[in-house]
Amino acid sequence: MSFKELTKYRMQLLKVLSENEFSLDFHIFATEAVQDAQYISEEDAENVAKLIVDCVNAGDGEDEIIEKARFKVDYAKYVFGVKKALYGLGVEDGRVENLMSLYKEDLMNAFNHGWSAECVAENMNDDY
């Protein structure tokens, strides 16, 4: 994605937040969720912004939007944690991306079951 594409939905999010009445807590959540690039990728942050904009446009309430966006942010942080753990195990860049694509469905299951990112990374590295 280009920089222009990466900021498209964040700009739309700012517009949606300024044009609608939301609680201060919602404003804080929405802006922090898309600026959490220390723990999620820029692309994931943009996807969270898109999700929030789409939910607002669909007429979803604040609580519903927060629930959906929080899940997306938490999962993105989990995937980031698995990648970080793989790098910590000495796995090289290309192999990390390969493992992440091979285990995409397994990652969601592991996340839903509450397995630690470090444990998942070790198992991925051992299995492959």
PyMOL commands that set and color helices and strands:
alter all, ss='L'
color gray80, all
select helices_A, chain A and resi 3-19+24-34+42-57+62-88+93-102+104-113+117-127
alter helices_A, ss='H'
color red, helices_A
deselect
rebuild
show_as cartoon
